[in-house]
Amino acid sequence: MPEGFARAYVYGALGGLAGTLVAGMLADWLIPFVYNVGLAGFRTSVLAWLFLGGLVAMEQVIAQPPTVPVEDP
């Protein structure tokens, strides 16, 4: 990852993943369901999944080859 926001986002998302896994083992859940964590817990756990989705999107953006603009003659 390049320096700046992208690298900080990756570090934050991976740290959040580690925290989510530990919390999931302590509370015996990883996939959020309203009936086992309540609506407030569901809203909180969805954030972790959104950040992981952002991590996948960031990887796709960085993996794309750079495009060279075509100049009109």
FIMAR-503692 format. One record per atom (N, C-alpha, C): residue number from 0; x negated, y negated, z; residue in three letters; atom name. Coordinates in steps of 0.02 Angstrom, whole numbers, plus 32768, in hexadecimal, padded with zeros to 4 digits. Example, Ala and Ser with C-alpha at 12.3 -4.5 7.8 and 13.67 -1.06 7.14 Angstrom:
// residues 2
DOVO   nr     x     y     z  rest  atom
DOVO    0  7D6C  811C  8186   ala     N
DOVO    0  7D99  80E1  8186   ala    CA
DOVO    0  7D6C  80A5  8186   ala     C
DOVO    1  7D7E  8070  8162   ser     N
DOVO    1  7D54  8035  8165   ser    CA
DOVO    1  7D7B  7FFE  818A   ser     C
***
This chain:
// residues 73
DOVO   nr     x     y     z  rest  atom
DOVO    0  7FD7  803B  8000   met     N
DOVO    0  8000  8000  8000   met    CA
DOVO    0  7FD4  7FC2  8000   met     C
DOVO    1  7FEB  7F8F  7FDD   pro     N
DOVO    1  7FC5  7F50  7FDF   pro    CA
DOVO    1  7FCC  7F2E  8023   pro     C
DOVO    2  7F9E  7F01  8030   glu     N
DOVO    2  7FA0  7EDC  806F   glu    CA
DOVO    2  7FE0  7EB2  8073   glu     C
DOVO    3  7FF4  7EA0  80AE   gly     N
DOVO    3  802D  7E73  80B8   gly    CA
DOVO    3  806B  7E98  80CC   gly     C
DOVO    4  80A4  7E81  80B2   phe     N
DOVO    4  80E5  7E9A  80C7   phe    CA
DOVO    4  80EC  7EE5  80BA   phe     C
DOVO    5  80D6  7EFD  807F   ala     N
DOVO    5  80DF  7F43  806E   ala    CA
DOVO    5  80BE  7F71  80A0   ala     C
DOVO    6  8081  7F62  80B3   arg     N
DOVO    6  805D  7F8C  80E3   arg    CA
DOVO    6  807D  7F88  8128   arg     C
DOVO    7  8091  7F4C  813C   ala     N
DOVO    7  80B1  7F44  817D   ala    CA
DOVO    7  80F4  7F6A  817F   ala     C
DOVO    8  8119  7F69  8148   tyr     N
DOVO    8  8158  7F8D  8145   tyr    CA
DOVO    8  814D  7FD8  814C   tyr     C
DOVO    9  811B  7FF2  8129   val     N
DOVO    9  810C  8039  812E   val    CA
DOVO    9  80F9  804C  8175   val     C
DOVO   10  80CF  8025  8195   tyr     N
DOVO   10  80BC  8033  81DB   tyr    CA
DOVO   10  80F9  8031  8209   tyr     C
DOVO   11  8123  7FFF  81FF   gly     N
DOVO   11  815F  7FF9  8228   gly    CA
DOVO   11  818F  8033  821D   gly     C
DOVO   12  8199  8046  81DE   ala     N
DOVO   12  81C8  807D  81CF   ala    CA
DOVO   12  81AE  80BF  81EA   ala     C
DOVO   13  816D  80CB  81E4   leu     N
DOVO   13  8151  8109  81FF   leu    CA
DOVO   13  8153  810B  824B   leu     C
DOVO   14  8147  80D2  826A   gly     N
DOVO   14  814E  80CE  82B3   gly    CA
DOVO   14  8195  80D9  82C8   gly     C
DOVO   15  81C4  80BD  82A2   gly     N
DOVO   15  820B  80C8  82B0   gly    CA
DOVO   15  821F  8110  82A7   gly     C
DOVO   16  8201  8131  8275   leu     N
DOVO   16  820F  8179  826B   leu    CA
DOVO   16  81F7  81A1  82A6   leu     C
DOVO   17  81BB  8192  82BF   ala     N
DOVO   17  81A1  81B6  82F9   ala    CA
DOVO   17  81CE  81AB  8335   ala     C
DOVO   18  81E4  816E  8341   gly     N
DOVO   18  8211  8160  8378   gly    CA
DOVO   18  8254  8182  8370   gly     C
DOVO   19  826D  8184  8333   thr     N
DOVO   19  82AD  81A5  8325   thr    CA
DOVO   19  82A9  81F0  8332   thr     C
DOVO   20  8270  820E  831E   leu     N
DOVO   20  8268  8256  832A   leu    CA
DOVO   20  8265  8265  8375   leu     C
DOVO   21  8241  823D  839B   val     N
DOVO   21  823D  8248  83E3   val    CA
DOVO   21  8282  823E  8403   val     C
DOVO   22  82A4  8208  83F0   ala     N
DOVO   22  82E6  81FC  840B   ala    CA
DOVO   22  8317  8233  83F7   ala     C
DOVO   23  830F  824D  83BA   gly     N
DOVO   23  833A  8283  83A4   gly    CA
DOVO   23  8330  82C3  83CB   gly     C
DOVO   24  82F1  82D0  83DD   met     N
DOVO   24  82E4  830C  8406   met    CA
DOVO   24  82FE  8303  844D   met     C
DOVO   25  82F9  82C7  8467   leu     N
DOVO   25  8312  82BA  84AB   leu    CA
DOVO   25  835E  82BC  84AF   leu     C
DOVO   26  837E  82A2  847C   ala     N
DOVO   26  83C7  829E  847D   ala    CA
DOVO   26  83E8  82D6  8455   ala     C
DOVO   27  83C0  8302  8437   asp     N
DOVO   27  83D9  833C  8412   asp    CA
DOVO   27  8403  8328  83D5   asp     C
DOVO   28  83ED  82F5  83B0   trp     N
DOVO   28  840E  82E3  8372   trp    CA
DOVO   28  83DC  82BE  8345   trp     C
DOVO   29  83E1  82CA  8305   leu     N
DOVO   29  83B9  82A5  82D4   leu    CA
DOVO   29  83E5  8284  82A0   leu     C
DOVO   30  8419  82A6  828C   ile     N
DOVO   30  8447  828A  825A   ile    CA
DOVO   30  8481  8269  8280   ile     C
DOVO   31  848E  8229  8273   pro     N
DOVO   31  84C0  8206  829A   pro    CA
DOVO   31  8508  821C  828A   pro     C
DOVO   32  852D  822A  82BD   phe     N
DOVO   32  8574  8238  82B8   phe    CA
DOVO   32  8597  820F  82ED   phe     C
DOVO   33  85CF  81F2  82DC   val     N
DOVO   33  85F4  81C7  830B   val    CA
DOVO   33  860C  81F0  8347   val     C
DOVO   34  861E  822F  833C   tyr     N
DOVO   34  863B  8255  8373   tyr    CA
DOVO   34  8609  826B  83A7   tyr     C
DOVO   35  85C7  8269  8399   asn     N
DOVO   35  8598  827E  83CC   asn    CA
DOVO   35  856E  8244  83E9   asn     C
DOVO   36  856B  820A  83C9   val     N
DOVO   36  8546  81D2  83E5   val    CA
DOVO   36  8571  8194  83EC   val     C
DOVO   37  85AF  8196  83D8   gly     N
DOVO   37  85DA  815C  83DC   gly    CA
DOVO   37  85CC  812B  83A4   gly     C
DOVO   38  85F7  80F9  839D   leu     N
DOVO   38  85F0  80CA  8367   leu    CA
DOVO   38  85B1  809F  836E   leu     C
DOVO   39  85A1  808A  83AB   ala     N
DOVO   39  8565  8061  83B6   ala    CA
DOVO   39  8526  808A  83A6   ala     C
DOVO   40  8523  80C9  83BB   gly     N
DOVO   40  84EA  80F3  83AB   gly    CA
DOVO   40  84E4  8101  8361   gly     C
DOVO   41  851D  8108  8340   phe     N
DOVO   41  851D  8114  82F8   phe    CA
DOVO   41  84FF  80D8  82D4   phe     C
DOVO   42  8514  809C  82E7   arg     N
DOVO   42  84F9  805F  82C7   arg    CA
DOVO   42  84AE  8059  82D2   arg     C
DOVO   43  8497  806B  830D   thr     N
DOVO   43  8450  8066  831C   thr    CA
DOVO   43  8428  809A  82F4   thr     C
DOVO   44  8441  80D7  82EF   ser     N
DOVO   44  841B  810B  82CC   ser    CA
DOVO   44  841C  8102  8280   ser     C
DOVO   45  844F  80E1  8266   val     N
DOVO   45  8451  80D4  821E   val    CA
DOVO   45  8418  80A6  820A   val     C
DOVO   46  8403  8079  8235   leu     N
DOVO   46  83CB  804C  8226   leu    CA
DOVO   46  838C  8073  8217   leu     C
DOVO   47  837E  80A8  823D   ala     N
DOVO   47  8343  80D0  8230   ala    CA
DOVO   47  8345  80EF  81EB   ala     C
DOVO   48  837F  8108  81D7   trp     N
DOVO   48  8386  8126  8195   trp    CA
DOVO   48  837F  80F2  815E   trp     C
DOVO   49  8397  80B5  816A   leu     N
DOVO   49  8390  8080  8139   leu    CA
DOVO   49  8346  806C  8130   leu     C
DOVO   50  8322  8068  8166   phe     N
DOVO   50  82DA  8059  8161   phe    CA
DOVO   50  82B5  8090  813C   phe     C
DOVO   51  82C7  80CF  8147   leu     N
DOVO   51  82A6  8105  8122   leu    CA
DOVO   51  82B8  8102  80D8   leu     C
DOVO   52  82F5  80EF  80C8   gly     N
DOVO   52  8307  80E5  8082   gly    CA
DOVO   52  82E0  80AD  8062   gly     C
DOVO   53  82D5  8077  8089   gly     N
DOVO   53  82AA  8041  8071   gly    CA
DOVO   53  8263  8057  8065   gly     C
DOVO   54  824B  8086  808E   leu     N
DOVO   54  8208  80A1  8084   leu    CA
DOVO   54  8203  80C7  8043   leu     C
DOVO   55  8236  80EE  8033   val     N
DOVO   55  8237  8112  7FF3   val    CA
DOVO   55  823A  80E0  7FB8   val     C
DOVO   56  8263  80AC  7FBF   ala     N
DOVO   56  8268  807A  7F8A   ala    CA
DOVO   56  8225  8055  7F81   ala     C
DOVO   57  8204  8046  7FB9   met     N
DOVO   57  81C3  8024  7FB5   met    CA
DOVO   57  8190  8050  7F91   met     C
DOVO   58  8191  8091  7F9E   glu     N
DOVO   58  8163  80BF  7F7C   glu    CA
DOVO   58  8171  80C1  7F32   glu     C
DOVO   59  81B0  80BF  7F1E   gln     N
DOVO   59  81C1  80C0  7ED7   gln    CA
DOVO   59  81AB  8080  7EB4   gln     C
DOVO   60  81B1  8048  7ED5   val     N
DOVO   60  819C  8008  7EB8   val    CA
DOVO   60  8150  8006  7EB0   val     C
DOVO   61  812C  801D  7EE2   ile     N
DOVO   61  80E3  801C  7EDF   ile    CA
DOVO   61  80C9  804F  7EAC   ile     C
DOVO   62  80EB  8088  7EA4   ala     N
DOVO   62  80D4  80BC  7E76   ala    CA
DOVO   62  80DF  80AB  7E2D   ala     C
DOVO   63  8109  807A  7E1D   gln     N
DOVO   63  8115  8068  7DD8   gln    CA
DOVO   63  80D7  804A  7DB9   gln     C
DOVO   64  80C8  805B  7D7A   pro     N
DOVO   64  808F  803B  7D5A   pro    CA
DOVO   64  809E  7FF1  7D4E   pro     C
DOVO   65  806D  7FC6  7D53   pro     N
DOVO   65  807A  7F7F  7D47   pro    CA
DOVO   65  808D  7F73  7CFE   pro     C
DOVO   66  80BD  7F48  7CF5   thr     N
DOVO   66  80D3  7F37  7CB1   thr    CA
DOVO   66  80AF  7EFA  7C99   thr     C
DOVO   67  809D  7EFB  7C5A   val     N
DOVO   67  807A  7EC3  7C3B   val    CA
DOVO   67  80AD  7E9D  7C12   val     C
DOVO   68  80B5  7E5C  7C1F   pro     N
DOVO   68  80E6  7E36  7BF8   pro    CA
DOVO   68  80D2  7E32  7BAF   pro     C
DOVO   69  8102  7E38  7B83   val     N
DOVO   69  80F6  7E35  7B3B   val    CA
DOVO   69  8101  7DEC  7B26   val     C
DOVO   70  80CF  7DD2  7B03   glu     N
DOVO   70  80D5  7D8D  7AEC   glu    CA
DOVO   70  80F4  7D8B  7AA7   glu     C
DOVO   71  8120  7D5B  7A9C   asp     N
DOVO   71  8140  7D53  7A5B   asp    CA
DOVO   71  810F  7D30  7A2C   asp     C
DOVO   72  810C  7D46  79EC   pro     N
DOVO   72  80DD  7D26  79BC   pro    CA
DOVO   72  80F3  7CE0  79A8   pro     C
***
